[in-house]
Amino acid sequence: MSDAPNAWRRVPRALFARLGPGLITGAADDDPSGIATYSQVGAQFGYTLGWTVVLALPFMVAVQEISARIGRITGRGLGAAMEAHLPRPLALGLILLLAIANVFNLGADLGAMAQTAHMLAGGPERLYTVAIAVFCVVAEIRIPYRRYVAVLKFLTTALLAYVALLFVLRLPAREILAGALIPRLTLDRPALLALIAVFGTTISPYLFFWQAAEEAEDAGRIPTVGPAVAGELARIRFDTWTGMTYSNAVSLSIIIGTAATLHVHGITDITSAADAASALAPIAGRFAQLVFALGIFGTGLLAVPVLAGSTAYAIGEALHWTVGLSRRALEARAFYGVLAVATLAGVGIVFSPLTPIRALFWAAVINGVAAAPIIAAMVALASRPAVMDGHVLPRALRVMGWLTAALMGACTLAMLLV
């Protein structure tokens, strides 16, 4: 009998151990720039667009599971798979778009974190920007891979701040359920841009490259073959569904929280996550502002390494470099060099005349242009027996992949037209 309590305590640990790339990827999707997007949607439209996050979930899960399958079964990340099986100019062009979008996104995230640090403690924002960037780069290079992954998994808990915020607010349950479950959309420019922004934020190419690379990294860059494949695919499905559901639950919480505070008080224009935190103080109190701000900072520390890391993985794999966070710095100098340069280029965005919201806009545009062809390439590659060692995508996942590519293509076209 004495072993029973210990057995029950081991259950959460066992479940947490099954979570890895999917959980980290999902949490990184709610980066400071994503928080700004969801805050703006909640502030501008109240509860009415909550359904967009719910609708995005199955599409998001599908593309992330496809990318994870490629990484685990081939033992290589997306950059390597694309370079090996697509026309080289196309593969390199898509990776270049990814790198450019990531730099703009890094600038937006670093800027939001620096603004948040200034709001909480005062001091110069630009100094905070440099300090945060240097800290992230040094941590990725110096902390051993297994320990670093554990740190990233711990940082995913920062997102619970936005769920906790809901417990200190008075919420209209009926309006929230209607907004989350009943699709309503006025066909005007602001509403269409909000819809596009939500899909562009939840389905971003850097997430595909990161999850595939981390699956390959966890596999030791050795293809998963034989009877082990079924178990790994089941783990990937559980990890991905858990991570993306967690991500979207947090996104919906941000929309609800800002709708219940900012929107009802007539504050409908939010240009950054830090703006949303600042605006909360006089309405929901200093505690709510602090919770929101700490969430921004915590998820930023998670997202910056993922953005920079996905860039380094994609470029390094395509150019046949030695890559991987499990590698020593001297083993993978070019890989870590790209990681550092991408992060510092993000710092350059903050120091440029470009505002964080404009950086976020251009990141969304470039991500939108790149997402549809990258998803199409992923589905095509994962449907080839020669690439997947016979473990091709099941029909349902293949159909969802093509639907997601079509959806993102339509979003890109709409972005250019509205």
C-alpha positions as CSV (number, residue, x, y, z in Angstrom):
1,M,0.0,0.0,0.0
2,S,2.8,2.4,0.8
3,D,3.9,2.4,-2.9
4,A,0.5,3.6,-4.1
5,P,1.1,7.3,-3.4
6,N,4.5,7.2,-5.0
7,A,3.0,5.5,-8.0
8,W,0.4,8.3,-8.4
9,R,3.2,10.9,-8.0
10,R,5.1,9.2,-10.8
11,V,2.2,9.5,-13.3
12,P,2.6,13.3,-13.9
13,R,6.3,12.9,-14.2
14,A,5.9,10.1,-16.8
15,L,3.4,12.2,-18.8
16,F,5.7,15.3,-18.6
17,A,8.6,13.1,-19.8
18,R,6.6,12.2,-22.9
19,L,6.3,15.9,-23.8
20,G,9.2,17.6,-25.5
21,P,9.4,19.2,-29.0
22,G,5.7,19.5,-29.4
23,L,5.1,21.2,-26.0
24,I,8.1,23.6,-26.5
25,T,7.0,24.4,-30.0
26,G,3.4,25.1,-29.0
27,A,4.5,27.4,-26.1
28,A,7.0,29.2,-28.4
29,D,4.1,30.0,-30.7
30,D,2.7,32.3,-28.0
31,D,5.7,34.6,-28.2
32,P,5.5,38.3,-27.4
33,S,4.6,39.2,-30.9
34,G,1.8,36.5,-30.8
35,I,0.6,37.9,-27.5
36,A,0.4,41.3,-29.2
37,T,-1.7,39.8,-31.9
38,Y,-4.1,38.1,-29.6
39,S,-4.3,41.2,-27.3
40,Q,-5.2,43.3,-30.3
41,V,-7.9,40.9,-31.4
42,G,-9.4,40.8,-27.9
43,A,-9.2,44.6,-27.4
44,Q,-10.7,45.4,-30.8
45,F,-13.3,42.7,-31.2
46,G,-14.1,41.5,-27.7
47,Y,-15.1,37.9,-27.5
48,T,-16.4,37.5,-31.0
49,L,-13.3,36.2,-32.7
50,G,-12.4,33.6,-30.1
51,W,-13.5,30.9,-32.6
52,T,-10.6,31.7,-34.9
53,V,-8.2,30.2,-32.3
54,V,-10.4,27.1,-31.9
55,L,-10.6,26.7,-35.7
56,A,-6.9,27.0,-36.2
57,L,-6.1,24.1,-33.7
58,P,-6.6,21.1,-36.0
59,F,-4.7,22.7,-38.9
60,M,-1.9,23.7,-36.5
61,V,-1.7,20.1,-35.1
62,A,-1.6,18.6,-38.6
63,V,1.3,20.6,-39.9
64,Q,3.3,20.2,-36.7
65,E,2.8,16.5,-36.6
66,I,3.9,16.2,-40.2
67,S,7.1,18.1,-39.5
68,A,7.8,16.0,-36.4
69,R,7.3,12.8,-38.4
70,I,9.8,13.9,-41.0
71,G,12.4,14.7,-38.3
72,R,12.0,11.5,-36.3
73,I,11.7,9.0,-39.2
74,T,14.5,10.5,-41.4
75,G,16.8,11.6,-38.6
76,R,17.1,15.0,-40.4
77,G,15.4,18.4,-40.0
78,L,13.3,20.1,-42.7
79,G,16.2,22.0,-44.1
80,A,18.1,18.8,-44.9
81,A,15.0,17.0,-46.2
82,M,14.0,19.9,-48.5
83,E,17.5,20.4,-49.8
84,A,17.8,16.7,-50.6
85,H,14.4,16.2,-52.3
86,L,13.4,19.6,-53.8
87,P,15.0,21.7,-56.5
88,R,17.9,23.4,-54.7
89,P,17.0,27.0,-55.7
90,L,13.5,26.4,-54.4
91,A,14.7,24.9,-51.1
92,L,17.2,27.7,-50.5
93,G,14.7,30.3,-51.5
94,L,12.2,29.1,-48.9
95,I,14.9,28.9,-46.2
96,L,16.0,32.4,-47.0
97,L,12.4,33.6,-46.6
98,L,12.3,31.8,-43.2
99,A,15.5,33.4,-42.1
100,I,14.3,36.9,-43.0
101,A,10.9,36.5,-41.3
102,N,12.6,35.1,-38.2
103,V,14.9,38.1,-37.9
104,F,12.0,40.5,-38.1
105,N,10.1,38.3,-35.5
106,L,13.2,38.3,-33.3
107,G,13.3,42.1,-33.4
108,A,9.6,42.3,-32.5
109,D,10.0,39.9,-29.6
110,L,13.2,41.4,-28.2
111,G,11.7,44.9,-28.4
112,A,8.6,43.7,-26.5
113,M,10.7,42.1,-23.8
114,A,12.8,45.2,-23.4
115,Q,9.7,47.4,-23.2
116,T,8.3,45.0,-20.5
117,A,11.5,45.1,-18.5
118,H,11.5,48.9,-18.7
119,M,7.9,49.0,-17.6
120,L,8.6,46.8,-14.6
121,A,12.0,48.2,-13.5
122,G,12.7,51.3,-15.4
123,G,16.1,51.8,-17.1
124,P,17.2,52.0,-20.8
125,E,15.2,49.7,-23.2
126,R,18.1,49.3,-25.6
127,L,20.4,48.1,-22.9
128,Y,17.8,45.5,-21.9
129,T,17.5,44.5,-25.6
130,V,21.2,43.8,-25.9
131,A,21.4,42.0,-22.5
132,I,18.5,39.7,-23.3
133,A,19.9,38.8,-26.7
134,V,23.4,38.1,-25.3
135,F,21.9,36.0,-22.4
136,C,19.9,33.9,-24.9
137,V,22.8,33.3,-27.2
138,V,25.2,32.4,-24.3
139,A,22.6,30.0,-22.8
140,E,22.1,28.2,-26.1
141,I,25.8,27.7,-26.6
142,R,26.9,27.0,-23.0
143,I,24.1,25.0,-21.4
144,P,24.2,21.2,-22.2
145,Y,21.4,20.2,-24.5
146,R,19.4,18.0,-22.1
147,R,19.5,20.6,-19.4
148,Y,18.6,23.3,-21.9
149,V,15.6,21.4,-23.1
150,A,14.5,21.0,-19.5
151,V,14.8,24.8,-19.0
152,L,12.7,25.4,-22.1
153,K,10.1,23.0,-20.9
154,F,10.0,24.8,-17.6
155,L,9.6,28.2,-19.3
156,T,6.4,26.9,-21.0
157,T,4.8,27.3,-17.5
158,A,5.1,31.1,-18.0
159,L,2.1,30.9,-20.2
160,L,-0.1,29.9,-17.3
161,A,0.0,33.5,-16.3
162,Y,-2.6,34.3,-18.9
163,V,-4.9,31.5,-17.7
164,A,-4.4,32.6,-14.1
165,L,-5.4,36.1,-15.1
166,L,-8.9,34.9,-15.9
167,F,-9.5,33.9,-12.3
168,V,-9.2,37.5,-11.1
169,L,-11.7,38.8,-13.6
170,R,-15.5,38.7,-13.8
171,L,-16.3,36.9,-17.0
172,P,-19.6,36.5,-19.0
173,A,-19.6,32.8,-19.6
174,R,-22.3,32.9,-22.2
175,E,-20.6,35.5,-24.4
176,I,-17.3,33.7,-24.1
177,L,-18.7,30.4,-25.2
178,A,-20.6,32.0,-28.1
179,G,-17.4,33.7,-29.2
180,A,-15.4,30.5,-29.0
181,L,-17.9,28.2,-30.6
182,I,-20.0,30.2,-33.1
183,P,-18.1,31.6,-36.1
184,R,-19.0,35.2,-36.7
185,L,-17.1,37.5,-39.1
186,T,-18.0,40.8,-40.7
187,L,-16.4,41.0,-44.1
188,D,-14.7,44.4,-43.5
189,R,-11.0,45.1,-43.6
190,P,-10.2,45.1,-39.8
191,A,-12.0,41.8,-39.2
192,L,-10.3,40.1,-42.2
193,L,-6.9,41.3,-41.1
194,A,-7.5,40.0,-37.6
195,L,-8.5,36.6,-39.0
196,I,-5.4,36.5,-41.2
197,A,-3.2,37.6,-38.3
198,V,-4.5,34.8,-36.0
199,F,-3.8,32.1,-38.6
200,G,-0.4,33.7,-39.5
201,T,0.6,33.7,-35.9
202,T,-0.5,30.2,-35.0
203,I,0.8,28.5,-38.2
204,S,4.4,29.9,-38.7
205,P,7.2,28.2,-40.7
206,Y,9.8,28.6,-37.9
207,L,7.7,26.2,-35.8
208,F,7.8,23.5,-38.5
209,F,11.6,23.7,-38.7
210,W,12.1,23.8,-35.0
211,Q,10.0,20.7,-34.2
212,A,11.4,18.6,-37.0
213,A,15.0,19.5,-35.9
214,E,14.3,18.8,-32.3
215,E,12.8,15.4,-33.1
216,A,15.9,14.6,-35.2
217,E,18.1,15.9,-32.3
218,D,16.3,13.7,-29.8
219,A,16.8,10.7,-32.1
220,G,20.5,11.4,-32.2
221,R,20.3,12.2,-35.9
222,I,19.6,8.5,-36.5
223,P,16.5,7.5,-38.5
224,T,13.8,5.7,-36.4
225,V,13.2,2.4,-38.0
226,G,11.5,-1.0,-37.3
227,P,9.0,-1.6,-34.5
228,A,10.1,1.5,-32.7
229,V,8.4,3.7,-35.3
230,A,4.8,3.0,-34.1
231,G,5.7,4.0,-30.6
232,E,7.4,7.1,-31.7
233,L,4.6,8.2,-33.9
234,A,2.1,7.7,-31.0
235,R,4.4,9.8,-28.7
236,I,4.6,12.5,-31.4
237,R,0.8,12.7,-31.8
238,F,0.4,13.0,-28.0
239,D,3.2,15.5,-27.6
240,T,1.9,17.6,-30.6
241,W,-1.8,17.6,-29.6
242,T,-0.8,18.5,-26.0
243,G,1.6,21.3,-27.0
244,M,-0.7,22.9,-29.6
245,T,-3.9,22.6,-27.4
246,Y,-1.9,24.2,-24.6
247,S,-0.8,27.0,-26.9
248,N,-4.3,27.7,-28.3
249,A,-5.8,27.6,-24.8
250,V,-3.4,30.3,-23.8
251,S,-4.1,32.3,-26.9
252,L,-7.9,32.1,-26.2
253,S,-7.2,33.1,-22.6
254,I,-5.3,36.3,-23.8
255,I,-8.2,37.2,-26.1
256,I,-10.8,36.7,-23.3
257,G,-8.6,38.5,-20.8
258,T,-8.1,41.6,-23.0
259,A,-11.7,41.5,-24.1
260,A,-12.9,41.5,-20.5
261,T,-10.7,44.4,-19.6
262,L,-9.5,46.6,-22.4
263,H,-12.4,46.1,-24.9
264,V,-15.2,46.8,-22.3
265,H,-13.4,50.0,-21.3
266,G,-13.1,51.3,-24.9
267,I,-9.4,50.5,-25.4
268,T,-9.3,49.0,-28.8
269,D,-5.9,49.8,-30.2
270,I,-2.9,47.8,-28.9
271,T,0.4,48.0,-30.8
272,S,2.5,45.6,-28.6
273,A,2.3,43.1,-25.8
274,A,3.9,45.6,-23.5
275,D,1.1,48.1,-24.4
276,A,-1.5,45.5,-23.4
277,A,0.3,45.0,-20.0
278,S,0.5,48.8,-19.4
279,A,-3.2,49.3,-20.3
280,L,-4.3,46.6,-17.8
281,A,-3.0,48.4,-14.7
282,P,-5.6,51.1,-14.3
283,I,-8.4,48.7,-15.3
284,A,-7.6,45.3,-13.7
285,G,-5.0,46.4,-11.2
286,R,-1.3,46.2,-10.7
287,F,-1.4,42.5,-10.1
288,A,-3.0,41.8,-13.5
289,Q,-0.4,44.0,-15.2
290,L,2.4,42.2,-13.4
291,V,1.1,38.7,-14.3
292,F,0.7,39.7,-18.0
293,A,4.1,41.3,-18.1
294,L,5.9,38.3,-16.5
295,G,4.2,36.1,-19.0
296,I,5.6,38.2,-21.8
297,F,9.1,38.0,-20.4
298,G,8.9,34.3,-19.7
299,T,7.6,33.3,-23.1
300,G,10.1,35.6,-24.8
301,L,13.0,33.8,-23.2
302,L,11.5,30.6,-24.7
303,A,10.6,32.1,-28.2
304,V,13.9,33.9,-28.9
305,P,16.0,30.7,-28.8
306,V,13.4,28.8,-30.9
307,L,13.4,31.6,-33.6
308,A,17.2,31.8,-33.7
309,G,17.6,28.0,-33.4
310,S,15.2,27.3,-36.3
311,T,17.1,29.7,-38.5
312,A,20.4,28.0,-37.7
313,Y,19.0,24.5,-38.2
314,A,17.4,25.4,-41.5
315,I,20.5,27.1,-43.0
316,G,23.0,24.6,-41.5
317,E,21.1,21.5,-42.7
318,A,20.7,22.9,-46.2
319,L,24.4,23.7,-46.4
320,H,25.5,20.3,-44.9
321,W,27.1,21.8,-41.8
322,T,27.4,20.0,-38.5
323,V,24.3,21.2,-36.6
324,G,22.6,20.7,-33.2
325,L,22.3,22.2,-29.8
326,S,23.8,19.0,-28.4
327,R,27.0,19.7,-30.3
328,R,29.9,21.5,-28.6
329,A,30.6,25.0,-29.9
330,L,33.8,24.0,-31.6
331,E,32.1,21.1,-33.3
332,A,29.3,23.3,-34.8
333,R,30.9,26.7,-35.1
334,A,29.0,27.7,-38.2
335,F,25.7,26.6,-36.7
336,Y,26.2,28.6,-33.5
337,G,27.5,31.5,-35.6
338,V,24.2,31.7,-37.5
339,L,22.3,31.4,-34.3
340,A,24.2,34.3,-32.8
341,V,24.0,36.4,-36.0
342,A,20.2,35.9,-36.3
343,T,19.7,37.0,-32.7
344,L,22.0,40.1,-33.1
345,A,20.2,40.9,-36.4
346,G,17.0,41.0,-34.3
347,V,18.7,43.5,-32.0
348,G,19.5,45.5,-35.1
349,I,15.8,45.7,-35.9
350,V,15.1,47.2,-32.5
351,F,17.9,49.8,-33.0
352,S,16.5,50.7,-36.5
353,P,13.8,53.3,-37.3
354,L,11.4,50.3,-37.8
355,T,8.9,50.1,-34.9
356,P,8.2,46.7,-33.3
357,I,4.7,46.7,-34.7
358,R,6.0,47.3,-38.3
359,A,8.6,44.6,-37.7
360,L,5.8,42.3,-36.7
361,F,3.8,43.2,-39.8
362,W,6.7,42.4,-42.1
363,A,7.4,39.1,-40.3
364,A,3.7,38.2,-40.8
365,V,3.8,39.1,-44.5
366,I,7.0,37.1,-45.2
367,N,5.8,34.1,-43.0
368,G,2.5,34.2,-45.0
369,V,4.3,34.1,-48.3
370,A,6.6,31.2,-47.1
371,A,4.0,29.1,-45.2
372,A,1.9,27.7,-48.0
373,P,4.8,26.4,-50.2
374,I,6.7,25.1,-47.2
375,I,3.6,23.2,-45.9
376,A,3.0,21.8,-49.5
377,A,6.7,20.7,-49.6
378,M,6.3,19.0,-46.2
379,V,3.2,17.1,-47.3
380,A,4.8,16.0,-50.6
381,L,7.9,14.8,-48.9
382,A,6.1,13.0,-46.1
383,S,3.9,11.2,-48.7
384,R,6.9,9.6,-50.4
385,P,7.8,6.1,-49.3
386,A,11.5,6.7,-50.3
387,V,11.7,9.7,-48.0
388,M,9.8,8.2,-45.0
389,D,11.1,4.6,-45.2
390,G,7.6,3.4,-46.1
391,H,6.0,5.3,-43.2
392,V,4.1,7.8,-45.3
393,L,1.4,10.0,-43.9
394,P,-2.0,8.5,-43.2
395,R,-4.7,9.8,-45.5
396,A,-6.4,12.0,-42.9
397,L,-3.2,13.8,-42.0
398,R,-2.3,14.2,-45.7
399,V,-5.7,15.8,-46.4
400,M,-5.3,18.1,-43.5
401,G,-1.9,19.1,-44.6
402,W,-3.1,20.0,-48.1
403,L,-6.0,21.9,-46.6
404,T,-3.7,23.9,-44.4
405,A,-1.5,24.8,-47.3
406,A,-4.5,26.0,-49.2
407,L,-5.7,27.9,-46.2
408,M,-2.4,29.7,-45.7
409,G,-2.2,30.4,-49.4
410,A,-5.7,32.0,-49.2
411,C,-4.6,34.0,-46.1
412,T,-1.6,35.3,-48.0
413,L,-3.7,36.3,-51.0
414,A,-6.2,38.0,-48.7
415,M,-3.4,39.8,-46.9
416,L,-2.2,41.3,-50.2
417,L,-5.7,42.3,-51.3
418,V,-7.5,43.7,-48.3
